[in-house]
Amino acid sequence: MFKPVVVDAESVKTQAQALPTEVVNNIFKVMHGFYGNLFLSKYATGEVDAQGADAGIVSARQIWAHGLREFNPGTVKAALAQCMREHPKFPPSLPEFVALCAANKPREVYRPAQPALEMSQGLKSAYSARAREINERYAQRAIDRKTGYVELPLSLDGLKAAIANAVATAGGDEVKELRRLDLMFAKAVPA
């Protein structure tokens, strides 16, 4: 089954916005500084517009602004720094520079999807109480394991096991002590 795609006017507007003109102008300045006229000659047409700028370079700046629209200025700056290592002799084309920007783009961390329905406060409280109970039970088990605590039955056999455990902990022979206790209690109880 296909997943529904939700598109709102804000997401369309933000995706279509080109990179700011000043950022693109800075890219062209840096590239001209790195590669000289070799970079600008790729786009120059010789046609001059009303402001005295080359029409090809103006057009290239607009295309680069649109092509780099998904990257923030920090990512573009990092890609420019990497440009000297990756392209030492010849300036990169727009697709090559986009690839550098994509490599320098900060990675997005995993964010779980928001639940479609919110849990009621009562249900949240019930889940929290149950989680606290489970945590307390596991914490008590850890303490019992660490201290050597063992739950014994409340009977004569439980008393014998406790005495044997105490003798074993003191370094004595618990089997011998259990036999002694069995004989002692066997004589005490008439048959």
N, CA, C and O of each residue as an XYZ file, in Angstrom:
764
protein
N       0.832     -1.164      0.000
C       0.000      0.000      0.000
C       0.887      1.240      0.000
O       1.959      1.233      0.605
N       0.469      2.263     -0.646
C       1.241      3.499     -0.707
C       1.006      4.332      0.543
O      -0.097      4.366      1.089
N       2.061      5.000      0.984
C       1.924      5.908      2.110
C       1.432      7.248      1.594
O       1.855      7.688      0.525
N       0.546      7.906      2.332
C       0.100      9.231      1.883
C       1.231     10.250      2.051
O       1.975     10.202      3.030
N       1.351     11.141      1.123
C       2.348     12.191      1.171
C       1.643     13.485      1.525
O       0.687     13.885      0.861
N       2.115     14.135      2.570
C       1.506     15.375      3.018
C       2.374     16.530      2.545
O       3.553     16.606      2.889
N       1.807     17.411      1.772
C       2.519     18.576      1.262
C       1.701     19.803      1.634
O       0.510     19.894      1.335
N       2.365     20.741      2.290
C       1.682     21.991      2.595
C       2.406     23.133      1.893
O       3.501     22.957      1.359
N       1.785     24.292      1.901
C       2.326     25.440      1.170
C       3.685     25.854      1.723
O       4.551     26.283      0.961
N       3.887     25.735      3.027
C       5.158     26.148      3.635
C       6.314     25.269      3.164
O       7.398     25.772      2.868
N       6.081     23.938      3.093
C       7.165     23.058      2.660
C       7.508     23.279      1.190
O       8.674     23.186      0.806
N       6.510     23.567      0.374
C       6.769     23.832     -1.039
C       7.534     25.146     -1.191
O       8.454     25.245     -2.003
N       7.151     26.145     -0.409
C       7.796     27.451     -0.500
C       9.252     27.361     -0.047
O      10.130     27.954     -0.673
N       9.520     26.617      1.046
C      10.894     26.531      1.537
C      11.765     25.700      0.607
O      12.960     25.970      0.483
N      11.200     24.707     -0.042
C      11.990     23.899     -0.955
C      12.330     24.673     -2.223
O      13.389     24.449     -2.808
N      11.469     25.569     -2.656
C      11.677     26.262     -3.915
C      12.551     27.503     -3.777
O      13.000     28.043     -4.788
N      12.807     27.975     -2.552
C      13.603     29.177     -2.369
C      15.055     28.902     -2.730
O      15.648     27.920     -2.285
N      15.613     29.782     -3.541
C      17.007     29.644     -3.943
C      17.914     30.152     -2.836
O      17.475     30.844     -1.917
N      19.176     29.797     -2.941
C      20.180     30.272     -2.000
C      20.266     31.793     -2.113
O      20.132     32.327     -3.213
N      20.485     32.500     -1.012
C      20.562     33.965     -1.091
C      21.645     34.435     -2.069
O      22.684     33.794     -2.222
N      21.379     35.560     -2.723
C      22.276     36.096     -3.750
C      23.669     36.368     -3.198
O      24.665     36.111     -3.874
N      23.747     36.881     -1.982
C      25.060     37.190     -1.415
C      25.906     35.945     -1.204
O      27.128     35.991     -1.346
N      25.253     34.815     -0.860
C      25.998     33.566     -0.674
C      26.538     33.089     -2.019
O      27.689     32.663     -2.113
N      25.709     33.160     -3.061
C      26.145     32.730     -4.390
C      27.250     33.654     -4.907
O      28.217     33.185     -5.506
N      27.112     34.959     -4.682
C      28.165     35.889     -5.084
C      29.479     35.550     -4.391
O      30.545     35.617     -5.003
N      29.401     35.182     -3.102
C      30.613     34.790     -2.379
C      31.219     33.508     -2.941
O      32.440     33.371     -3.007
N      30.358     32.564     -3.348
C      30.873     31.338     -3.975
C      31.654     31.697     -5.235
O      32.760     31.204     -5.455
N      31.070     32.549     -6.047
C      31.743     32.923     -7.298
C      33.042     33.688     -7.019
O      34.018     33.530     -7.752
N      33.065     34.515     -5.968
C      34.288     35.237     -5.616
C      35.378     34.269     -5.179
O      36.531     34.394     -5.591
N      35.010     33.312     -4.350
C      35.985     32.337     -3.860
C      36.486     31.466     -5.007
O      37.685     31.208     -5.112
N      35.585     31.018     -5.859
C      35.994     30.192     -6.997
C      36.906     30.995     -7.931
O      37.873     30.454     -8.466
N      36.605     32.271     -8.127
C      37.467     33.120     -8.949
C      38.824     33.272     -8.278
O      39.855     33.306     -8.951
N      38.824     33.364     -6.950
C      40.084     33.438     -6.215
C      40.880     32.147     -6.306
O      42.106     32.187     -6.412
N      40.208     31.005     -6.267
C      40.892     29.712     -6.359
C      41.435     29.454     -7.769
O      42.595     29.079     -7.943
N      40.569     29.662     -8.772
C      40.871     29.212    -10.128
C      41.077     30.339    -11.131
O      41.401     30.079    -12.290
N      40.894     31.583    -10.708
C      41.078     32.711    -11.616
C      40.000     32.741    -12.687
O      38.864     32.331    -12.446
N      40.361     33.230    -13.880
C      39.392     33.358    -14.977
C      38.981     32.004    -15.548
O      38.029     31.924    -16.324
N      39.682     30.952    -15.174
C      39.295     29.619    -15.639
C      37.867     29.295    -15.184
O      37.112     28.651    -15.912
N      37.501     29.743    -13.981
C      36.145     29.501    -13.490
C      35.134     30.381    -14.214
O      34.126     29.888    -14.719
N      35.405     31.684    -14.263
C      34.440     32.600    -14.866
C      34.300     32.390    -16.365
O      33.223     32.611    -16.920
N      35.377     31.965    -17.034
C      35.303     31.771    -18.489
C      34.381     30.611    -18.866
O      33.925     30.529    -20.006
N      34.107     29.724    -17.924
C      33.168     28.628    -18.189
C      31.766     29.162    -18.458
O      30.988     28.542    -19.183
N      31.441     30.327    -17.864
C      30.081     30.842    -17.938
C      29.952     32.137    -18.742
O      28.847     32.520    -19.123
N      31.055     32.800    -18.996
C      31.006     34.093    -19.693
C      30.545     33.907    -21.137
O      30.995     33.004    -21.842
N      29.629     34.796    -21.559
C      29.133     34.743    -22.940
C      29.578     35.953    -23.750
O      29.530     35.934    -24.980
N      30.003     36.983    -23.074
C      30.397     38.206    -23.763
C      29.256     39.194    -23.910
O      29.494     40.344    -24.279
N      28.038     38.791    -23.638
C      26.886     39.692    -23.690
C      26.807     40.443    -22.365
O      26.857     39.833    -21.297
N      26.686     41.738    -22.433
C      26.640     42.561    -21.226
C      25.220     43.063    -21.039
O      24.590     43.535    -21.985
N      24.712     42.957    -19.800
C      23.359     43.453    -19.533
C      23.403     44.936    -19.167
O      24.456     45.564    -19.271
N      22.273     45.499    -18.741
C      22.163     46.936    -18.462
C      23.064     47.374    -17.314
O      23.505     48.523    -17.285
N      23.348     46.476    -16.362
C      24.203     46.828    -15.227
C      25.693     46.657    -15.549
O      26.543     46.997    -14.727
N      26.006     46.147    -16.702
C      27.395     45.958    -17.105
C      27.952     44.598    -16.737
O      29.155     44.372    -16.870
N      27.104     43.684    -16.277
C      27.548     42.342    -15.906
C      27.358     41.408    -17.088
O      26.466     41.604    -17.913
N      28.203     40.394    -17.160
C      28.097     39.398    -18.219
C      26.813     38.594    -18.013
O      26.573     38.084    -16.918
N      26.001     38.478    -19.038
C      24.706     37.787    -18.940
C      24.884     36.307    -18.612
O      24.058     35.738    -17.898
N      25.925     35.679    -19.107
C      26.174     34.263    -18.827
C      26.508     34.027    -17.370
O      26.050     33.056    -16.767
N      27.312     34.920    -16.803
C      27.681     34.775    -15.388
C      26.473     35.045    -14.500
O      26.287     34.357    -13.497
N      25.652     36.027    -14.845
C      24.430     36.312    -14.079
C      23.509     35.099    -14.121
O      22.946     34.705    -13.099
N      23.359     34.516    -15.288
C      22.525     33.321    -15.438
C      23.102     32.149    -14.640
O      22.359     31.409    -13.996
N      24.423     31.980    -14.684
C      25.070     30.894    -13.937
C      24.856     31.069    -12.441
O      24.617     30.088    -11.736
N      24.936     32.295    -11.945
C      24.704     32.547    -10.522
C      23.286     32.155    -10.124
O      23.072     31.596     -9.049
N      22.320     32.448    -10.987
C      20.936     32.073    -10.688
C      20.777     30.553    -10.670
O      20.099     30.000     -9.805
N      21.406     29.893    -11.629
C      21.328     28.425    -11.684
C      22.001     27.813    -10.454
O      21.463     26.879     -9.859
N      23.164     28.326    -10.072
C      23.859     27.821     -8.885
C      23.019     28.088     -7.629
O      22.953     27.237     -6.742
N      22.388     29.242     -7.547
C      21.535     29.548     -6.386
C      20.395     28.548     -6.277
O      20.052     28.102     -5.182
N      19.810     28.199     -7.418
C      18.728     27.217     -7.413
C      19.264     25.811     -7.129
O      18.634     25.044     -6.402
N      20.405     25.478     -7.690
C      20.970     24.138     -7.503
C      21.454     23.877     -6.085
O      21.503     22.727     -5.648
N      21.810     24.933     -5.365
C      22.325     24.783     -4.000
C      21.286     25.161     -2.944
O      21.641     25.394     -1.788
N      20.016     25.224     -3.323
C      18.963     25.724     -2.434
C      18.773     24.873     -1.188
O      18.319     25.391     -0.168
N      19.103     23.591     -1.231
C      18.847     22.735     -0.072
C      19.968     22.773      0.961
O      19.860     22.128      2.003
N      21.044     23.517      0.693
C      22.177     23.560      1.609
C      22.244     24.907      2.314
O      21.954     25.949      1.727
N      22.628     24.864      3.576
C      22.772     26.115      4.309
C      24.151     26.718      4.033
O      25.031     26.019      3.530
N      24.358     27.987      4.346
C      25.643     28.633      4.052
C      26.845     27.957      4.722
O      27.941     27.965      4.161
N      26.661     27.380      5.898
C      27.761     26.672      6.571
C      28.219     25.458      5.783
O      29.417     25.190      5.686
N      27.268     24.725      5.220
C      27.601     23.559      4.410
C      28.326     23.984      3.143
O      29.290     23.340      2.728
N      27.860     25.074      2.526
C      28.497     25.579      1.305
C      29.931     26.015      1.615
O      30.842     25.783      0.821
N      30.120     26.642      2.761
C      31.456     27.093      3.151
C      32.390     25.889      3.355
O      33.548     25.924      2.939
N      31.893     24.846      3.984
C      32.700     23.637      4.176
C      33.038     22.989      2.837
O      34.144     22.481      2.654
N      32.086     23.005      1.900
C      32.339     22.440      0.565
C      33.385     23.264     -0.182
O      34.210     22.711     -0.910
N      33.351     24.584     -0.001
C      34.373     25.433     -0.633
C      35.762     25.099     -0.089
O      36.731     25.062     -0.847
N      35.862     24.859      1.207
C      37.146     24.501      1.805
C      37.638     23.160      1.268
O      38.837     22.972      1.058
N      36.726     22.246      1.051
C      37.090     20.922      0.534
C      37.406     20.981     -0.955
O      38.085     20.101     -1.484
N      36.924     21.996     -1.615
C      37.088     22.141     -3.060
C      38.570     22.182     -3.461
O      38.945     21.640     -4.501
N      39.401     22.818     -2.646
C      40.831     22.921     -2.966
C      41.500     21.546     -2.961
O      42.431     21.304     -3.729
N      41.022     20.638     -2.088
C      41.608     19.288     -2.030
C      41.076     18.395     -3.141
O      41.831     17.646     -3.760
N      39.775     18.477     -3.388
C      39.131     17.579     -4.346
C      39.351     18.005     -5.804
O      39.427     17.161     -6.696
N      39.450     19.292     -6.033
C      39.587     19.822     -7.399
C      40.757     20.826     -7.436
O      40.524     22.029     -7.554
N      41.999     20.353     -7.339
C      43.112     21.293     -7.248
C      43.440     22.019     -8.557
O      43.964     23.132     -8.519
N      43.141     21.411     -9.715
C      43.561     22.019    -10.975
C      42.435     22.723    -11.716
O      42.642     23.784    -12.304
N      41.248     22.136    -11.690
C      40.137     22.675    -12.464
C      38.945     22.928    -11.551
O      38.718     22.178    -10.601
N      38.187     23.974    -11.832
C      37.025     24.271    -10.983
C      35.936     23.216    -11.164
O      35.781     22.651    -12.246
N      35.186     22.958    -10.094
C      34.118     21.959    -10.204
C      32.915     22.525    -10.961
O      32.665     23.731    -10.964
N      32.196     21.631    -11.588
C      30.928     22.031    -12.204
C      29.874     22.075    -11.094
O      30.147     21.680     -9.960
N      28.693     22.546    -11.414
C      27.626     22.608    -10.412
C      27.314     21.221     -9.836
O      27.212     21.093     -8.616
N      27.157     20.181    -10.660
C      26.889     18.864    -10.065
C      28.016     18.381     -9.149
O      27.742     17.753     -8.126
N      29.261     18.656     -9.489
C      30.372     18.254     -8.632
C      30.344     19.030     -7.316
O      30.620     18.478     -6.251
N      30.008     20.315     -7.406
C      29.945     21.119     -6.191
C      28.756     20.705     -5.319
O      28.850     20.724     -4.092
N      27.651     20.336     -5.942
C      26.498     19.836     -5.179
C      26.896     18.556     -4.452
O      26.497     18.350     -3.306
N      27.675     17.696     -5.101
C      28.135     16.469     -4.450
C      29.026     16.791     -3.250
O      28.935     16.123     -2.220
N      29.884     17.805     -3.369
C      30.712     18.228     -2.237
C      29.837     18.755     -1.102
O      30.081     18.458      0.068
N      28.829     19.530     -1.450
C      27.912     20.059     -0.426
C      27.161     18.917      0.268
O      26.989     18.929      1.487
N      26.719     17.940     -0.514
C      25.995     16.806      0.069
C      26.899     16.031      1.021
O      26.442     15.542      2.054
N      28.181     15.919      0.674
C      29.117     15.210      1.552
C      29.371     15.987      2.844
O      29.676     15.387      3.875
N      29.250     17.298      2.799
C      29.504     18.127      3.972
C      28.244     18.493      4.748
O      28.325     19.149      5.787
N      27.101     18.081      4.260
C      25.835     18.407      4.917
C      25.747     17.654      6.246
O      26.046     16.461      6.297
N      25.343     18.329      7.314
C      25.204     17.633      8.600
C      24.181     16.514      8.490
O      23.134     16.662      7.859
N      24.504     15.402      9.112
C      23.604     14.250      9.072
C      22.432     14.473     10.015
O      22.588     15.034     11.100
N      21.275     14.034      9.593
C      20.099     14.145     10.438
C      20.051     12.940     11.355
O      20.308     11.812     10.934
N      19.724     13.187     12.598
C      19.618     12.107     13.562
C      18.224     11.497     13.484
O      17.282     12.127     13.003
N      18.108     10.272     13.961
C      16.827      9.583     13.935
C      15.870     10.232     14.928
O      16.204     10.432     16.096
N      14.716     10.545     14.458
C      13.654     11.051     15.314
C      12.442     10.152     15.125
O      11.926     10.032     14.014
N      11.986      9.520     16.197
C      10.814      8.663     16.027
C       9.592      9.490     15.632
O       9.458     10.654     16.007
N       8.726      8.870     14.882
C       7.516      9.558     14.421
C       6.629      9.897     15.613
O       6.577      9.159     16.597
N       5.951     10.999     15.511
C       5.026     11.404     16.563
C       3.808     10.483     16.523
O       3.322     10.152     15.441
N       3.313     10.070     17.683
C       2.132      9.204     17.673
C       0.927      9.945     17.097
O       0.769     11.152     17.276
N       0.097      9.194     16.410
C      -1.076      9.791     15.791
C      -2.063     10.282     16.850
O      -2.702     11.321     16.683
N      -2.180      9.520     17.943
C      -3.091      9.900     19.020
C      -2.291     10.049     20.308
O      -1.413      9.240     20.609
N      -2.602     11.068     21.041
C      -1.944     11.273     22.331
C      -2.539     10.328     23.362
O      -3.723      9.998     23.299
N      -1.710      9.889     24.318
C      -2.179      9.068     25.405
C      -2.863      9.956     26.435
O      -2.441     11.092     26.651
N      -3.889      9.462     27.056
C      -4.550     10.237     28.103
C      -3.637     10.312     29.320
O      -2.733      9.491     29.475
N      -3.871     11.288     30.174
C      -3.040     11.461     31.361
C      -3.166     10.266     32.295
O      -2.185      9.843     32.907
N      -4.374      9.723     32.404
C      -4.574      8.547     33.252
C      -3.782      7.348     32.765
O      -3.195      6.618     33.564
N      -3.763      7.142     31.449
C      -3.009      6.022     30.890
C      -1.510      6.238     31.052
O      -0.770      5.296     31.336
N      -1.056      7.494     30.871
C       0.368      7.788     31.093
C       0.753      7.500     32.537
O       1.818      6.940     32.798
N      -0.109      7.880     33.475
C       0.157      7.642     34.892
C       0.212      6.148     35.194
O       1.069      5.689     35.950
N      -0.704      5.400     34.600
C      -0.716      3.952     34.823
C       0.561      3.307     34.274
O       1.155      2.453     34.932
N       0.985      3.712     33.071
C       2.223      3.176     32.509
C       3.431      3.566     33.355
O       4.346      2.764     33.539
N       3.436      4.787     33.866
C       4.546      5.239     34.702
C       4.606      4.447     35.997
O       5.687      4.044     36.429
N       3.453      4.218     36.623
C       3.423      3.457     37.873
C       3.907      2.032     37.641
O       4.672      1.494     38.442
N       3.465      1.428     36.555
C       3.897      0.058     36.245
C       5.397      0.014     35.977
O       6.071     -0.921     36.410
N       5.929      1.005     35.272
C       7.365      1.050     35.003
C       8.157      1.221     36.295
O       9.217      0.616     36.456
N       7.644      2.053     37.231
C       8.323      2.213     38.522
C       8.337      0.908     39.300
O       9.352      0.558     39.902
N       7.210      0.177     39.296
C       7.151     -1.117     39.985
C       8.186     -2.088     39.423
O       8.900     -2.754     40.172
N       8.256     -2.159     38.100
C       9.204     -3.070     37.458
C      10.636     -2.675     37.809
O      11.462     -3.534     38.115
N      10.928     -1.376     37.764
C      12.280     -0.911     38.099
C      12.632     -1.220     39.548
O      13.751     -1.647     39.834
N      11.689     -1.009     40.467
C      11.939     -1.306     41.877
C      12.167     -2.796     42.090
O      13.034     -3.184     42.873
N      11.395     -3.636     41.398
C      11.554     -5.079     41.535
C      12.939     -5.523     41.054
O      13.600     -6.325     41.713
N      13.382     -4.991     39.885
C      14.711     -5.342     39.373
C      15.816     -4.807     40.276
O      16.841     -5.466     40.452
N      15.621     -3.621     40.851
C      16.626     -3.070     41.758
C      16.731     -3.931     43.013
O      17.833     -4.179     43.502
N      15.583     -4.393     43.545
C      15.609     -5.256     44.729
C      16.273     -6.591     44.424
O      17.020     -7.114     45.251
N      16.010     -7.145     43.251
C      16.669     -8.402     42.857
C      18.184     -8.223     42.775
O      18.938     -9.108     43.180
N      18.630     -7.078     42.250
C      20.063     -6.815     42.153
C      20.686     -6.712     43.541
O      21.781     -7.223     43.775
N      19.983     -6.046     44.466
C      20.490     -5.932     45.840
C      20.538     -7.307     46.491
O      21.512     -7.650     47.161
N      19.472     -8.101     46.289
C      19.441     -9.448     46.862
C      20.575    -10.308     46.319
O      21.214    -11.047     47.069
N      20.821    -10.213     45.031
C      21.894    -10.993     44.413
C      23.252    -10.574     44.959
O      24.129    -11.407     45.187
N      23.411     -9.274     45.162
C      24.694     -8.742     45.630
C      24.954     -9.128     47.089
O      26.084     -9.452     47.452
N      23.916     -9.094     47.922
C      24.084     -9.387     49.344
C      23.968    -10.877     49.647
O      24.319    -11.302     50.748
N      23.490    -11.674     48.710
C      23.353    -13.108     48.939
C      22.048    -13.488     49.607
O      21.914    -14.608     50.100
N      21.104    -12.601     49.635
C      19.807    -12.853     50.263
C      19.059    -13.939     49.493
O      18.971    -13.907     48.266
N      18.520    -14.906     50.251
C      17.735    -15.977     49.651
C      16.440    -16.094     50.443
O      16.468    -16.168     51.672
N      15.329    -16.111     49.761
C      14.021    -16.250     50.412
C      13.867    -17.710     50.850
O      14.007    -18.636     50.050
N      13.576    -17.887     52.133
C      13.421    -19.239     52.682
C      11.984    -19.441     53.136
O      11.320    -18.489     53.546
N      11.507    -20.667     53.066
C      10.140    -20.929     53.533
C      10.056    -20.787     55.059
O      11.032    -21.024     55.771
N       8.885    -20.402     55.538
C       8.680    -20.235     56.972
C       8.266    -21.584     57.570
O       7.113    -21.801     57.943
N       9.231    -22.456     57.644
C       8.974    -23.794     58.184
C      10.254    -24.310     58.815
O      11.266    -23.611     58.864
N      10.194    -25.528     59.289
C      11.368    -26.150     59.899
C      12.473    -26.330     58.861
O      13.651    -26.158     59.175
N      12.102    -26.674     57.631
C      13.102    -26.828     56.569
C      13.771    -25.486     56.250
O      14.963    -25.448     55.945
N      13.018    -24.396     56.318
C      13.579    -23.070     56.100
C      14.577    -22.719     57.192
O      15.625    -22.133     56.920
N      14.240    -23.090     58.468
C      15.150    -22.837     59.583
C      16.437    -23.627     59.411
O      17.528    -23.112     59.655
N      16.307    -24.873     58.991
C      17.497    -25.708     58.773
C      18.373    -25.120     57.660
O      19.597    -25.073     57.784
N      17.742    -24.678     56.588
C      18.510    -24.105     55.474
C      19.213    -22.821     55.907
O      20.337    -22.564     55.476
N      18.565    -22.004     56.759
C      19.180    -20.766     57.227
C      20.389    -21.063     58.108
O      21.431    -20.421     57.975
N      20.249    -22.045     59.014
C      21.368    -22.415     59.887
C      22.515    -22.986     59.058
O      23.677    -22.661     59.306
N      22.203    -23.834     58.075
C      23.247    -24.415     57.215
C      23.947    -23.330     56.397
O      25.162    -23.386     56.203
N      23.193    -22.354     55.923
C      23.780    -21.243     55.165
C      24.701    -20.424     56.055
O      25.770    -20.003     55.613
N      24.301    -20.189     57.314
C      25.138    -19.431     58.246
C      26.428    -20.187     58.545
O      27.501    -19.587     58.616
N      26.325    -21.502     58.721
C      27.522    -22.311     58.985
C      28.451    -22.281     57.777
O      29.667    -22.166     57.932
N      27.879    -22.386     56.561
C      28.700    -22.370     55.344
C      29.375    -21.018     55.176
O      30.534    -20.949     54.767
N      28.660    -19.946     55.489
C      29.230    -18.601     55.367
C      30.372    -18.411     56.366
O      31.348    -17.722     56.069
N      30.255    -19.020     57.546
C      31.300    -18.909     58.572
C      32.485    -19.812     58.278
O      33.503    -19.750     58.969
N      32.360    -20.653     57.254
C      33.483    -21.513     56.876
C      33.356    -22.935     57.382
O      34.308    -23.709     57.282
N      32.205    -23.297     57.924
C      32.005    -24.637     58.456
C      31.473    -25.596     57.406
O      31.358    -25.251     56.230
N      31.147    -26.820     57.855
C      30.648    -27.869     56.969
C      29.127    -27.910     57.102
O      28.599    -28.416     58.092
N      28.425    -27.373     56.100
C      26.970    -27.277     56.222
C      26.284    -28.634     56.120
O      25.215    -28.820     56.701
N      26.869    -29.585     55.398
C      26.259    -30.915     55.285
C      26.273    -31.599     56.643
O      25.284    -32.205     57.055
N      27.395    -31.497     57.328
C      27.506    -32.081     58.663
C      26.508    -31.439     59.609
O      25.891    -32.122     60.427
N      26.347    -30.115     59.497
C      25.407    -29.398     60.359
C      23.970    -29.797     60.052
O      23.165    -29.938     60.972
N      23.630    -29.983     58.768
C      22.274    -30.416     58.404
C      21.987    -31.813     58.961
O      20.878    -32.070     59.431
N      22.955    -32.703     58.916
C      22.758    -34.053     59.477
C      22.550    -33.974     60.984
O      21.701    -34.671     61.539
N      23.337    -33.114     61.647
C      23.213    -32.957     63.101
C      21.823    -32.424     63.445
O      21.188    -32.890     64.390
N      21.347    -31.424     62.654
C      20.018    -30.867     62.904
C      18.925    -31.894     62.654
O      17.957    -31.970     63.411
N      19.076    -32.695     61.580
C      18.072    -33.730     61.298
C      17.987    -34.729     62.452
O      16.889    -35.112     62.855
N      19.153    -35.162     62.995
C      19.162    -36.106     64.116
C      18.553    -35.472     65.364
O      17.794    -36.118     66.086
N      18.885    -34.216     65.613
C      18.390    -33.526     66.788
C      16.865    -33.384     66.728
O      16.183    -33.633     67.722
N      16.329    -32.989     65.575
C      14.892    -32.815     65.464
C      14.164    -34.155     65.356
O      12.991    -34.246     65.718
N      14.834    -35.182     64.870
C      14.207    -36.500     64.806
C      14.011    -37.072     66.211
O      13.015    -37.747     66.470
N      14.961    -36.804     67.125
C      14.854    -37.287     68.511
C      13.804    -36.462     69.266
O      13.113    -36.979     70.143
N      13.692    -35.165     68.914
C      12.776    -34.300     69.654
C      11.303    -34.562     69.328
O      10.424    -34.344     70.162
N      11.055    -35.023     68.133
C       9.680    -35.240     67.715
C       9.343    -36.720     67.903
O       9.947    -37.580     67.261
N       8.385    -37.019     68.778
C       8.023    -38.433     68.977
C       7.236    -38.965     67.765
O       6.444    -38.238     67.165
N       7.457    -40.202     67.424
C       6.813    -40.781     66.261
C       5.539    -41.494     66.610
O       4.875    -42.040     65.729
